[in-house]
Amino acid sequence: MNSELKEEDLAVLKYDPKWVEYGFLDAEMLRQQLAIYETGEDRATEHYRYAAFCRVLERGELSDVELDHYLDLVDNEVDGETASSVLFQVIHWPKLSTDQRARLRRQPMFSEGRLQRQFTIYDLSVELTGEQVSDDLYERCLATGDETLQRKIVEHRGASKAQVAQLGLFGKSKSVRNMAAARLKRMTLQPEDTQQEALDS
């Protein structure tokens, strides 16, 4: 173990020693976290580990080996809610390669229905970056029941009036329905080439 990182310090915040072995936790970050912890401001150790998980994803792409190490830490995380939150983060992490995402989707730790649904939502979000919202894409988005996807459709320049009108009536939340109603009004009153300008304002 790094001489600057003591096992007893790791134990205070309930870090598995593998955090150091895998190179995902350095002495400076641990020192900063311990300083905050010792003030009594936040005694929930899972908050510090979650921050460390997020920091790894902020660093950049992970090799296949690094990704496996990262998921090993998630698998051994002592707080179930923290582990679950990190898995959601990983699924929506845009720096996963196509092969990595496909591999994770097949792994047992991602086999729960709610996690598989997140893979689907991510894939649909990517499809919604295209120029048009086809009827097939629209129906697949609606089938997930995800509010964020519905918002993306309402704001999409390639959404049809019929699609926006339907979301104005049957959107998942009042907020989505109000957004759709406002967008539909703009689509009706404004020329098509000025609609994007209105959306951006």
FITI-939775 format. One line per field, with one value per residue: residue number from 1; x, y, z of N, C-alpha, C in turn. Coordinates in nm, 4 decimals, always signed. Atoms other than C-alpha are relative to their C-alpha. Example, Ala and Ser with C-alpha at 12.3 -4.5 7.8 and 13.67 -1.06 7.14 Angstrom:
REM residues 2
seq <- (1,2) .
nc1 <- (+0.0890,-0.0820) .
nc2 <- (-0.1190,-0.1190) .
nc3 <- (+0.0000,-0.0060) .
cac1 <- (+1.2300,+1.3670) .
cac2 <- (-0.4500,-0.1060) .
cac3 <- (+0.7800,+0.7140) .
cc1 <- (+0.0900,-0.0770) .
cc2 <- (+0.1200,+0.1090) .
cc3 <- (+0.0000,+0.0730) .
REM end
This chain:
REM residues 201
seq <- (1,2,3,4,5,6,7,8,9,10,11,12,13,14,15,16,17,18,19,20,21,22,23,24,25,26,27,28,29,30,31,32,33,34,35,36,37,38,39,40,41,42,43,44,45,46,47,48,49,50,51,52,53,54,55,56,57,58,59,60,61,62,63,64,65,66,67,68,69,70,71,72,73,74,75,76,77,78,79,80,81,82,83,84,85,86,87,88,89,90,91,92,93,94,95,96,97,98,99,100,101,102,103,104,105,106,107,108,109,110,111,112,113,114,115,116,117,118,119,120,121,122,123,124,125,126,127,128,129,130,131,132,133,134,135,136,137,138,139,140,141,142,143,144,145,146,147,148,149,150,151,152,153,154,155,156,157,158,159,160,161,162,163,164,165,166,167,168,169,170,171,172,173,174,175,176,177,178,179,180,181,182,183,184,185,186,187,188,189,190,191,192,193,194,195,196,197,198,199,200,201) .
nc1 <- (+0.0846,-0.0691,-0.0394,+0.0747,+0.1374,+0.0015,+0.1188,+0.0960,+0.0687,+0.0960,+0.1069,+0.0896,+0.1018,+0.0438,-0.0540,-0.0670,-0.1404,-0.0161,+0.0033,-0.1396,-0.0633,+0.0406,-0.0435,+0.1137,+0.0038,-0.1337,-0.0143,+0.0538,+0.1460,+0.0360,-0.0298,+0.1053,+0.1251,-0.0113,+0.0062,+0.1420,+0.0655,-0.0361,+0.0705,+0.1348,+0.0942,+0.0665,-0.0530,+0.0475,-0.1200,+0.0328,-0.0081,-0.1388,-0.0318,+0.0720,-0.0770,-0.1185,+0.0470,+0.0294,-0.1266,-0.0633,+0.0664,-0.0350,-0.1399,-0.0109,+0.0326,-0.0609,-0.0302,+0.0836,-0.0495,+0.0384,+0.1448,+0.0252,-0.0399,+0.1008,+0.1222,-0.0297,+0.0218,+0.1449,+0.0551,-0.0377,+0.0437,+0.0774,+0.1299,+0.0745,+0.0500,-0.1148,-0.0332,+0.1047,-0.0153,-0.1184,+0.0326,+0.0759,-0.0969,-0.0802,+0.0833,+0.0187,-0.1314,-0.0195,-0.1347,-0.0073,-0.0030,+0.1142,-0.0252,+0.0125,+0.1422,+0.0640,-0.0472,+0.0628,+0.1426,+0.0136,-0.0539,+0.1018,+0.0252,+0.0890,+0.1101,+0.1307,+0.0825,-0.0106,-0.1268,+0.0146,+0.0816,-0.0869,-0.0748,+0.0925,+0.0203,-0.1216,-0.0050,+0.1018,-0.0484,-0.0970,+0.0769,+0.0697,-0.0908,+0.0152,+0.0754,+0.1434,+0.0573,+0.0889,+0.1101,-0.0519,-0.0795,+0.0956,+0.0724,-0.0937,-0.0239,+0.1193,+0.0135,-0.0818,+0.0629,-0.1010,+0.0353,-0.1086,+0.0119,+0.1144,-0.0444,-0.0874,+0.0840,+0.0693,-0.0966,-0.0687,+0.0471,+0.0548,+0.1257,+0.1168,+0.1075,+0.0814,-0.0725,+0.0025,+0.1386,+0.0312,-0.0654,+0.0745,+0.1174,-0.0277,-0.1363,-0.0123,+0.0210,+0.0611,-0.1057,-0.0155,+0.1210,-0.0052,-0.1044,+0.0491,+0.1049,-0.0663,-0.0720,+0.1003,+0.0474,-0.1032,-0.0035,+0.1188,-0.0009,-0.1233,-0.0554,-0.0856,-0.1413,-0.0262,+0.0344,-0.1178,-0.0390,+0.0902,-0.0357,-0.1270,+0.0114) .
nc2 <- (-0.1195,-0.1285,-0.0335,-0.1165,+0.0412,+0.0944,+0.0843,-0.0519,-0.1138,+0.0576,+0.0629,-0.1027,-0.0283,+0.1316,+0.0308,+0.1272,-0.0231,+0.0110,-0.1339,-0.0401,+0.0987,-0.0268,-0.1331,-0.0904,-0.0897,-0.0466,-0.0515,-0.1344,+0.0051,+0.0582,-0.1006,-0.1021,+0.0573,+0.0207,-0.1310,-0.0369,+0.0963,-0.0261,-0.1193,+0.0398,-0.0597,+0.1102,+0.1248,+0.1124,+0.0422,+0.0353,-0.1210,-0.0168,+0.1043,-0.0333,-0.1066,+0.0617,+0.0714,-0.0998,-0.0606,+0.0911,-0.0169,-0.1324,-0.0004,+0.0327,+0.1377,+0.1087,+0.1212,+0.1128,+0.0455,-0.1022,+0.0086,+0.1185,-0.0353,-0.0947,+0.0751,+0.0831,-0.0867,-0.0180,+0.1277,+0.0166,-0.1172,+0.0446,-0.0670,+0.0415,-0.1148,-0.0579,+0.0892,-0.0137,-0.1311,+0.0036,+0.0783,-0.0898,-0.0924,+0.0721,+0.0254,-0.1252,-0.0623,-0.0046,+0.0394,+0.1439,+0.0356,+0.0821,+0.1375,+0.0041,-0.0101,+0.1273,+0.1007,-0.0239,+0.0330,+0.1459,+0.0457,+0.0270,-0.1118,-0.0942,+0.0797,-0.0424,-0.0670,-0.1461,-0.0375,+0.0231,-0.1112,-0.1160,+0.0183,-0.0337,-0.1452,-0.0624,+0.0235,-0.0841,-0.1385,-0.0155,-0.0053,-0.1286,-0.1044,-0.0086,-0.1151,+0.0259,+0.0934,+0.0879,+0.0548,+0.1163,-0.0504,-0.0628,+0.1041,+0.0685,-0.0908,+0.0002,+0.1307,+0.0036,-0.0802,-0.0893,-0.1406,-0.0725,+0.0235,-0.0776,-0.1392,-0.0114,+0.0004,-0.1291,-0.1024,+0.0415,-0.0705,+0.0962,+0.0595,-0.0437,-0.0620,+0.1067,+0.0529,-0.1010,-0.0117,+0.1157,-0.0206,-0.1050,+0.0622,+0.1220,+0.0016,+0.0680,-0.0921,-0.1280,-0.0810,+0.0413,-0.0394,-0.1450,-0.0257,+0.0413,-0.0937,-0.1239,+0.0273,+0.0162,-0.1344,-0.0635,+0.0686,-0.0400,-0.1429,-0.0493,+0.0735,+0.1107,-0.0349,-0.0801,+0.0776,+0.0314,-0.1222,-0.0153,+0.1012,-0.0344,-0.1250) .
nc3 <- (+0.0000,+0.0015,-0.1366,-0.0454,-0.0249,-0.1105,-0.0024,-0.0983,+0.0609,+0.0949,-0.0774,-0.0531,+0.1023,+0.0479,+0.1313,+0.0225,+0.0396,+0.1455,+0.0570,+0.0151,+0.0881,+0.1379,+0.0388,+0.0118,-0.1165,-0.0353,-0.1360,-0.0109,-0.0083,-0.1296,-0.1014,+0.0079,-0.0489,-0.1441,-0.0645,-0.0053,-0.0889,-0.1394,-0.0479,-0.0377,+0.0954,+0.0701,-0.0551,+0.0824,+0.0738,+0.1381,+0.0830,+0.0417,+0.0983,+0.1235,+0.0639,+0.0596,+0.1200,+0.1038,+0.0423,+0.0962,+0.1292,+0.0513,+0.0441,+0.1417,+0.0377,-0.0757,+0.0759,-0.0416,-0.1310,-0.0986,-0.0173,-0.0826,-0.1362,-0.0500,-0.0299,-0.1167,-0.1157,-0.0129,-0.0467,-0.1411,-0.0754,-0.1159,-0.0020,+0.1191,+0.0763,+0.0693,+0.1117,+0.1010,+0.0641,+0.0849,+0.1194,+0.0874,+0.0575,+0.0990,+0.1181,+0.0743,+0.0198,+0.1448,+0.0413,+0.0253,+0.1413,+0.0418,-0.0446,-0.1458,-0.0358,+0.0349,-0.0955,-0.1297,+0.0092,-0.0146,-0.1276,-0.1026,-0.0909,+0.0682,+0.0549,-0.0513,+0.0990,-0.0071,+0.0605,+0.1439,+0.0498,+0.0146,+0.1248,+0.1083,-0.0024,+0.0522,+0.1446,+0.0637,-0.0087,+0.1089,+0.1251,+0.0066,+0.0458,+0.1449,+0.0500,+0.0010,-0.0973,+0.0752,-0.0796,-0.0730,-0.1131,-0.0921,-0.0731,-0.0896,-0.1125,-0.0849,-0.0649,-0.1217,-0.1046,-0.0578,+0.0173,+0.0668,+0.1434,+0.0479,+0.0076,+0.1167,+0.1201,+0.0073,+0.0380,+0.1224,+0.1190,+0.0943,-0.0472,+0.0777,-0.0771,-0.0576,-0.1160,-0.1060,-0.0455,-0.0839,-0.1284,-0.0680,-0.0621,-0.0767,-0.0532,-0.1294,-0.1114,+0.0353,+0.0577,+0.1403,+0.0727,+0.0186,+0.0982,+0.1314,+0.0414,+0.0399,+0.1258,+0.1056,+0.0329,+0.0823,+0.1290,+0.0755,+0.0301,+0.0588,+0.1132,-0.0432,-0.0115,-0.1192,-0.1199,-0.0806,-0.0694,-0.1150,-0.0986,-0.0626,-0.0754) .
cac1 <- (+0.0000,+0.1136,+0.3073,+0.1018,-0.2223,-0.2795,-0.5207,-0.6748,-0.7516,-0.9158,-1.1163,-1.2573,-1.4398,-1.4920,-1.2793,-1.1847,-0.8004,-0.8528,-0.9265,-0.5552,-0.4452,-0.6386,-0.5071,-0.8467,-0.7774,-0.4775,-0.3452,-0.4540,-0.8187,-0.8317,-0.6714,-0.9287,-1.2182,-1.0927,-1.0550,-1.4217,-1.5326,-1.3506,-1.5310,-1.8553,-2.0128,-2.0928,-2.0526,-2.2139,-1.9140,-2.1003,-2.1059,-1.7268,-1.7042,-1.9719,-1.7706,-1.4659,-1.6624,-1.7775,-1.4260,-1.2998,-1.5588,-1.4562,-1.0961,-1.1632,-1.1985,-1.1257,-0.9493,-1.1261,-0.9049,-0.9686,-1.3411,-1.3367,-1.1506,-1.4006,-1.6944,-1.5229,-1.5243,-1.8929,-1.9656,-1.7910,-1.9421,-2.0921,-2.3802,-2.6403,-2.7855,-2.4415,-2.3649,-2.6982,-2.6433,-2.2975,-2.4311,-2.6804,-2.3912,-2.1899,-2.4774,-2.5209,-2.1465,-2.0804,-1.7145,-1.7927,-1.6966,-1.9632,-1.8001,-1.7777,-2.1430,-2.2496,-2.0364,-2.1768,-2.5295,-2.4664,-2.3053,-2.5023,-2.4579,-2.6551,-2.9212,-3.1967,-3.4861,-3.4479,-3.0845,-3.1616,-3.4251,-3.1555,-2.9486,-3.2532,-3.3133,-2.9500,-2.9657,-3.2860,-3.1338,-2.8514,-3.1010,-3.2777,-2.9648,-3.0588,-3.2422,-3.5827,-3.8068,-3.9519,-4.2814,-4.0928,-3.8456,-4.1288,-4.3202,-4.0119,-3.9443,-4.3023,-4.2858,-4.0147,-4.2360,-3.9303,-4.0034,-3.6611,-3.7089,-4.0486,-3.8908,-3.6266,-3.8974,-4.0914,-3.7746,-3.6633,-3.6845,-3.7639,-4.0692,-4.3984,-4.7010,-4.8903,-4.6204,-4.6033,-4.9826,-5.0058,-4.7521,-4.9554,-5.2454,-5.0787,-4.7280,-4.5955,-4.6127,-4.7906,-4.4583,-4.4176,-4.7766,-4.7313,-4.4058,-4.5729,-4.8709,-4.6408,-4.4311,-4.7413,-4.8609,-4.5288,-4.5357,-4.8819,-4.8139,-4.4551,-4.2919,-4.0952,-3.7576,-3.8041,-3.9094,-3.5551,-3.4784,-3.7825,-3.6772,-3.3310,-3.4585) .
cac2 <- (+0.0000,+0.3552,+0.4709,+0.7905,+0.5969,+0.4232,+0.1353,+0.2952,+0.6101,+0.4045,+0.2244,+0.5497,+0.6139,+0.2392,+0.2287,-0.1166,-0.1351,-0.2228,+0.1451,+0.2048,-0.1161,-0.0182,+0.3371,+0.5055,+0.6778,+0.8964,+1.0382,+1.3939,+1.3066,+1.0881,+1.3636,+1.6174,+1.3841,+1.2971,+1.6662,+1.7252,+1.4102,+1.5094,+1.8442,+1.6513,+1.8359,+1.5096,+1.1786,+0.9665,+0.7721,+0.6600,+1.0198,+1.0248,+0.6944,+0.8033,+1.1187,+0.9020,+0.6814,+0.9918,+1.1333,+0.8234,+0.8723,+1.2377,+1.1390,+1.0116,+0.6817,+0.3559,+0.0596,-0.2750,-0.3742,-0.0448,-0.0803,-0.4308,-0.2987,-0.0171,-0.2568,-0.4817,-0.1879,-0.1280,-0.4956,-0.4764,-0.1418,-0.1810,+0.0611,-0.0761,+0.2611,+0.3934,+0.0890,+0.1211,+0.4911,+0.4237,+0.1566,+0.4111,+0.6536,+0.3926,+0.3067,+0.6719,+0.7444,+0.8641,+0.7584,+0.3878,+0.2362,+0.0562,-0.2783,-0.1960,-0.0944,-0.4130,-0.6226,-0.4562,-0.5094,-0.8841,-0.8925,-1.0371,-0.7228,-0.5285,-0.7958,-0.6330,-0.5015,-0.1443,-0.1394,-0.2941,-0.0237,+0.2395,+0.0913,+0.1222,+0.4825,+0.5709,+0.4128,+0.6003,+0.9266,+0.8735,+0.8050,+1.1301,+1.3238,+1.2564,+1.5028,+1.3333,+1.1569,+0.8678,+0.7149,+0.3983,+0.5910,+0.7900,+0.4758,+0.3097,+0.6181,+0.6232,+0.2531,+0.3201,+0.5653,+0.7853,+1.1533,+1.2717,+1.1093,+1.2750,+1.6123,+1.5496,+1.4750,+1.7909,+1.9964,+1.8112,+2.0107,+1.6932,+1.6029,+1.6166,+1.8174,+1.4932,+1.3646,+1.6895,+1.7104,+1.3595,+1.4458,+1.7563,+1.5287,+1.2182,+1.3216,+1.1524,+1.4649,+1.7980,+1.9621,+1.7592,+1.8267,+2.2012,+2.2001,+2.0144,+2.2494,+2.5512,+2.3907,+2.2979,+2.6568,+2.7777,+2.5140,+2.6320,+3.0042,+3.0285,+2.9355,+2.6128,+2.7811,+2.9952,+2.7173,+2.6232,+2.9843,+2.9924,+2.6680,+2.8065,+3.1308) .
cac3 <- (+0.0000,-0.0727,+0.2312,+0.2437,+0.2666,+0.5979,+0.6358,+0.9422,+0.7421,+0.4694,+0.7348,+0.8726,+0.5451,+0.4835,+0.1703,+0.0473,+0.0202,-0.3476,-0.4078,-0.3598,-0.5311,-0.8439,-0.8399,-0.8010,-0.4682,-0.3909,-0.0657,-0.1402,-0.2002,+0.1103,+0.3163,+0.1947,+0.2657,+0.6129,+0.6945,+0.6099,+0.7911,+1.1088,+1.1242,+1.1738,+0.8802,+0.7027,+0.8829,+0.6104,+0.4803,+0.1687,+0.0471,+0.0316,-0.1517,-0.3988,-0.4669,-0.5328,-0.7740,-0.9627,-0.9718,-1.1528,-1.4265,-1.4575,-1.5326,-1.8827,-2.0639,-1.8827,-2.0358,-2.0161,-1.7218,-1.5419,-1.6027,-1.4558,-1.1509,-1.1131,-1.1273,-0.8745,-0.6328,-0.7057,-0.6464,-0.3074,-0.2035,+0.1436,+0.0845,-0.1535,-0.2529,-0.3389,-0.5537,-0.7330,-0.8021,-0.9421,-1.1769,-1.3131,-1.3639,-1.5504,-1.7844,-1.8825,-1.8951,-2.2513,-2.2480,-2.2524,-2.5856,-2.7876,-2.7050,-2.3341,-2.3195,-2.4957,-2.2590,-1.9484,-2.0702,-2.0634,-1.7189,-1.4244,-1.2111,-1.4746,-1.5277,-1.3180,-1.5223,-1.3979,-1.5117,-1.8483,-1.8893,-1.8352,-2.1175,-2.3423,-2.2335,-2.3039,-2.6501,-2.7313,-2.6107,-2.8587,-3.1370,-3.0514,-3.1482,-3.5114,-3.7314,-3.7268,-3.4763,-3.6713,-3.5632,-3.4659,-3.2486,-3.0949,-2.9999,-2.8533,-2.6413,-2.5149,-2.4316,-2.1709,-1.9828,-1.9289,-1.8743,-1.9888,-2.3285,-2.3608,-2.2872,-2.5522,-2.8079,-2.7236,-2.7714,-3.0856,-3.4070,-3.5978,-3.3877,-3.5755,-3.4685,-3.4108,-3.1749,-2.9797,-2.9660,-2.8216,-2.5526,-2.4767,-2.3908,-2.2519,-2.1418,-1.8310,-1.6147,-1.6056,-1.6840,-2.0049,-2.1044,-2.0517,-2.2482,-2.5334,-2.5376,-2.5562,-2.8314,-3.0298,-3.0128,-3.1502,-3.4237,-3.5250,-3.5198,-3.6431,-3.9743,-3.9546,-4.0050,-3.6923,-3.4579,-3.3540,-3.2707,-3.0442,-2.8763,-2.8080,-2.6578) .
cc1 <- (+0.0882,+0.0280,-0.0771,-0.1443,-0.0004,-0.1320,-0.1039,-0.0749,-0.1035,-0.1206,-0.0994,-0.1143,-0.0468,+0.0401,+0.0608,+0.1445,+0.0235,-0.0090,+0.1423,+0.0711,-0.0304,+0.0360,-0.1113,-0.0123,+0.1416,-0.0015,-0.0646,-0.1516,-0.0442,+0.0225,-0.1099,-0.1319,+0.0029,-0.0115,-0.1447,-0.0734,+0.0243,-0.0624,-0.1385,-0.1059,-0.0796,+0.0636,-0.0471,+0.1141,-0.0305,+0.0063,+0.1411,+0.0379,-0.0718,+0.0744,+0.1240,-0.0368,-0.0221,+0.1285,+0.0705,-0.0607,+0.0313,+0.1404,+0.0136,-0.0329,+0.0735,+0.0299,-0.0910,+0.0416,-0.0415,-0.1501,-0.0365,+0.0363,-0.1038,-0.1268,+0.0196,-0.0202,-0.1493,-0.0620,+0.0276,-0.0378,-0.0973,-0.1388,-0.0736,-0.0483,+0.1123,+0.0366,-0.1012,+0.0134,+0.1189,-0.0273,-0.0810,+0.0950,+0.0800,-0.0799,-0.0113,+0.1313,+0.0347,+0.1364,+0.0189,+0.0082,-0.1232,+0.0156,-0.0147,-0.1460,-0.0726,+0.0400,-0.0667,-0.1455,-0.0244,+0.0460,-0.1096,-0.0307,-0.0896,-0.1281,-0.1388,-0.0758,+0.0158,+0.1307,-0.0024,-0.0828,+0.0856,+0.0886,-0.0871,-0.0211,+0.1224,+0.0055,-0.0997,+0.0397,+0.1001,-0.0729,-0.0682,+0.0929,-0.0042,-0.0916,-0.1512,-0.0401,-0.1001,-0.1117,+0.0469,+0.0800,-0.0909,-0.0708,+0.0907,+0.0338,-0.1186,-0.0124,+0.0821,-0.0678,+0.0945,-0.0309,+0.1078,-0.0061,-0.1163,+0.0363,+0.0884,-0.0816,-0.0692,+0.0947,+0.0669,-0.0593,-0.0664,-0.1265,-0.1159,-0.1035,-0.0850,+0.0654,-0.0055,-0.1405,-0.0371,+0.0645,-0.0673,-0.1218,+0.0366,+0.1439,+0.0038,-0.0297,-0.0671,+0.1018,+0.0202,-0.1193,-0.0020,+0.1046,-0.0493,-0.1062,+0.0604,+0.0731,-0.0993,-0.0535,+0.0995,+0.0050,-0.1157,+0.0102,+0.1225,+0.0414,+0.1004,+0.1441,+0.0311,-0.0266,+0.1218,+0.0476,-0.0857,+0.0344,+0.1257,-0.0096,-0.0497) .
cc2 <- (+0.1247,+0.0434,+0.1193,-0.0340,-0.1093,-0.0772,+0.0536,+0.1219,-0.0471,-0.0550,+0.1021,+0.0267,-0.1274,-0.0268,-0.1395,+0.0303,-0.0101,+0.1354,+0.0485,-0.0931,+0.0298,+0.1409,+0.1018,+0.0980,+0.0406,+0.0648,+0.1366,-0.0007,-0.0561,+0.1012,+0.1068,-0.0525,-0.0205,+0.1331,+0.0459,-0.0896,+0.0360,+0.1285,-0.0349,+0.0536,-0.1077,-0.1295,-0.1222,-0.0449,-0.0337,+0.1201,+0.0203,-0.1047,+0.0268,+0.1095,-0.0561,-0.0787,+0.0987,+0.0615,-0.0880,+0.0195,+0.1356,+0.0030,-0.0258,-0.1460,-0.0998,-0.1153,-0.1121,-0.0499,+0.0985,-0.0041,-0.1202,+0.0276,+0.0920,-0.0739,-0.0965,+0.0802,+0.0242,-0.1259,-0.0218,+0.1201,-0.0424,+0.0640,-0.0288,+0.1150,+0.0669,-0.0844,+0.0141,+0.1306,+0.0015,-0.0800,+0.0836,+0.0975,-0.0663,-0.0209,+0.1247,+0.0733,-0.0002,-0.0479,-0.1509,-0.0229,-0.0848,-0.1427,-0.0121,+0.0041,-0.1307,-0.1090,+0.0169,-0.0425,-0.1492,-0.0499,-0.0171,+0.1202,+0.1068,-0.0684,+0.0426,+0.0807,+0.1511,+0.0490,-0.0213,+0.1107,+0.1246,-0.0094,+0.0402,+0.1506,+0.0720,-0.0136,+0.0886,+0.1471,+0.0287,+0.0102,+0.1359,+0.1162,+0.0131,+0.1144,-0.0191,-0.0918,-0.0853,-0.0507,-0.1189,+0.0442,+0.0618,-0.1050,-0.0736,+0.0873,-0.0010,-0.1293,-0.0093,+0.0727,+0.1005,+0.1463,+0.0777,-0.0182,+0.0801,+0.1477,+0.0223,+0.0046,+0.1345,+0.1082,-0.0270,+0.0701,-0.0952,-0.0698,+0.0551,+0.0651,-0.1059,-0.0572,+0.0975,+0.0145,-0.1146,+0.0143,+0.1115,-0.0543,-0.1105,-0.0080,-0.0517,+0.0906,+0.1272,+0.0901,-0.0328,+0.0452,+0.1509,+0.0397,-0.0301,+0.0961,+0.1307,-0.0178,-0.0103,+0.1362,+0.0718,-0.0620,+0.0444,+0.1445,+0.0468,-0.0817,-0.1037,+0.0429,+0.0891,-0.0765,-0.0289,+0.1212,+0.0227,-0.1006,+0.0381,+0.1219,-0.0250) .
cc3 <- (+0.0000,+0.1436,+0.0557,+0.0354,+0.1066,+0.0017,+0.0973,-0.0541,-0.1013,+0.0746,+0.0544,-0.0972,-0.0703,-0.1449,-0.0009,-0.0411,-0.1506,-0.0694,-0.0280,-0.0977,-0.1464,-0.0475,-0.0144,+0.1169,+0.0343,+0.1389,+0.0161,+0.0129,+0.1345,+0.1116,+0.0033,+0.0574,+0.1511,+0.0753,+0.0141,+0.0995,+0.1462,+0.0545,+0.0507,-0.0949,-0.0737,+0.0470,-0.0778,-0.0914,-0.1462,-0.0935,-0.0532,-0.1054,-0.1310,-0.0761,-0.0693,-0.1261,-0.1149,-0.0540,-0.1023,-0.1387,-0.0623,-0.0601,-0.1497,-0.0242,+0.0890,-0.0944,+0.0493,+0.1385,+0.1087,+0.0261,+0.0864,+0.1461,+0.0641,+0.0408,+0.1166,+0.1281,+0.0223,+0.0600,+0.1482,+0.0865,+0.1104,+0.0066,-0.1302,-0.0861,-0.0775,-0.1217,-0.1130,-0.0771,-0.0954,-0.1267,-0.0989,-0.0694,-0.1114,-0.1292,-0.0867,-0.0258,-0.1480,-0.0481,-0.0076,-0.1508,-0.0325,+0.0499,+0.1511,+0.0418,-0.0278,+0.0993,+0.1358,-0.0009,+0.0206,+0.1368,+0.1045,+0.0897,-0.0631,-0.0490,+0.0493,-0.1052,-0.0005,-0.0610,-0.1508,-0.0635,-0.0206,-0.1246,-0.1194,-0.0094,-0.0554,-0.1518,-0.0743,+0.0034,-0.1112,-0.1341,-0.0175,-0.0344,-0.1514,-0.0407,+0.0073,+0.1144,-0.0766,+0.0893,+0.0833,+0.1216,+0.1052,+0.0849,+0.0969,+0.1212,+0.0963,+0.0784,+0.1285,+0.1155,+0.0635,-0.0313,-0.0742,-0.1504,-0.0585,-0.0126,-0.1233,-0.1298,-0.0172,-0.0523,-0.1341,-0.1220,-0.0990,+0.0464,-0.0814,+0.0910,+0.0692,+0.1253,+0.1174,+0.0568,+0.0932,+0.1381,+0.0787,+0.0735,+0.0978,+0.0523,+0.1426,+0.1185,-0.0496,-0.0669,-0.1480,-0.0821,-0.0268,-0.1034,-0.1411,-0.0515,-0.0495,-0.1327,-0.1164,-0.0441,-0.0891,-0.1389,-0.0895,-0.0477,-0.0765,-0.1211,+0.0491,+0.0209,+0.1196,+0.1284,+0.0859,+0.0764,+0.1226,+0.1097,+0.0759,+0.0894,+0.1415) .
REM end
